[in-house]
């Protein structure tokens, strides 16, 4: 008789047809309240963070006298710190057997940094606030993703990750829009806009503390003493490491969105409308994420992922082949849809393949590898942009996306072998 732990490992392909969700309101009603709450937590925190991040580079340069090199160094180092922190927070959540407490600490740190931005008297204070904010992101990321897997039914994992991603992305495009509106209302008073950003941050923490449950640890779930030891990492299994490998190569193809902004600027987008670039991309991302997650629960995770990879290739080609701003906005729309078809699906695959007691560690390792790759990808993209031009950057991205697509078939075999192994254990 399969145990609760065995059931938690079932993949979307193993859910019976009668349990497969459809893309309708019934599926949304079947999602646990905790999933909705985590989505709203992400939405409010992203509104707060993006209100600040949309204006922070200008504030650093104009008000604090920072150089562009300083701004780039701050942002790069901050994201690197977040990626590294995720590994240890994920492993710690496995060792503790609890996820929510680390998520609360991570979101709480981020909320506490928000008042520092309008109050900071020197550049050093702003740098410190930015780093602590990213440490908070690193602490909450892997435990939160593992918590979603813990509280969502196996047959609704794709929908759960898709919903959270959609709400998170809604916050990502609402934040800059609200910031632009407040800048107009306050006559470009950036510190006052930063004060408004404090409010949604604390709403986020309140929702997390009040409405997200800490699930009871199953009695048959093994304890983990050394999550980052070689023995435990090996226990994550070949299928999981194939997921990480494919995600890493794919992330190498998906360089920083700063290059999308540069492309829009090079094609003559008015400076005042540059923030619209990320708004357009995030709107299409938000629209696609939840439907893609639901579709992936119908036993088609890898098909949805493959479609997302093809969409990235199409977006890159649109930037190269379609001239002017038409090409920019067609490329942005496709880029956003590809994000919706891939990011939540990768999270679902990690939840499907990793043992339940090591999910925090698994998400930490995924975030570490993809964090390194996005940094490497942006360096490569920058070199190609300077030496060959924008066409070289986007064509290289398309080629790397095609390489990641070639890894889907070996990943399918690895998932099939894991399924057979789990069935033998259950029998």
C-alpha positions, 0 to 999 in steps of 0.5 A: 500500500503506497504511503503518504510519502510515496503519494507526495512523489507522484508526478503529473503524468501519474494522476488519473484522468478523473483527477486531472484538473481542467482550465476552469473555475473549479480548478481555482476552487480546488486550490488550497487557501494557503496557495492563494495566500502565498500568491497574494503574499508574493503580489504585495511584496513584489508591488513594494519591491518594484516600486523601489527598484524602478526608481532606485538606479535613478535615485542612486545616481541623481541623489547619491552621486553613484556611478553606473559601475557602482549601480551595476556592481550593487545589483550583480552582487545583491542577486548573487547573494540572494542565489547563494542564500537560497541554498542554505535556507532550503537546506535549513528548512529540510533540517528543521522540518519547517518551511513557514518560519523561514519564509516569515523571516525572509519576507520580514527582513525585506519589509524591515528594509523598506523604510531605510530607502527613504531615510538613508542619509548616505550611499552606504545605507542604501547599499546595506538596505539593498543587500539585506533585502536580497538576503531576505529574498534568498531566505524565503525563496526555497522554503516558500517553493517547497511549502507550495509543494507541501500544501498543494495536492500532487495533481494540482502542483502545476496550477499551484505554482502557476497561480503563485507565479501569475500573482507574483508577476501581477505585482511585478508590473503593478509596482512600476505602474504605481511608482510612475503614477505616484511620481506624477502625483508627488512632483517626482518626490522619490523618497515619498514614493519609497514611503508608499512602498512600505505599506504593501511590504507589511501587508505581505508579511501580515498575510503570510503570518495570518493565512498561510499554514505550516503543514504537519510533518508526515509521521513517515517522512524521514528526518534529514541531518545533513541536507547538503552532504554528498549522501543527501544530494545523491538521494535527490536522484538522477531525474532531479539533476536532469531537471537542474541541468536542463534548467541551467542550460535554458537559463543560459539562453534567457539572459537579463531582461536589461538587454530587452530594455537596451533593444527597445532603446536602440530601436527608438523607444522614448526614454519616458516610455522605457518602463513600459518594456517590462510592463508589457513583458510581465503582463503576458507573463502573468496571463500565461503562467496559470493556464500553463501550470494547469495544462502541465498538470494534465500529464504534459509537463514536458510538452508545456516546457518544450513549448516554452523553449520554442517560444523563447527561440521565436522571441529571439528571432522576432527581435532579430528579424522584425524591424523597428518597434514592432519587432520589439513589442512582438518579441516582448509579448512572446518572451513574456508567454515563454516565461509563463510556460517555463518558470512554474513548470520547472518548479513543478518538476522539482517538486515531482522529482525530489524526495519530500524531505529534501524539497527545500534543498532541491529548490535551493540547488536549482536556484543556485545553479540558475542564479550562476547561469543568469549571471554568466548569460548576461556577461556573454550577452554583453560581450556579444552585444559589444562585439557583434551587435544585438543580433548576435546576442539574440541569435546566441540566445536562440541557439542555447534555447535549442540546446536546452530543448534537446535535453527534454528527451533525456529528461523524459527518460529520466522521469520515466525511470524514476516512475518505474522505480517508485512503482516498484518501491510502492509494490 
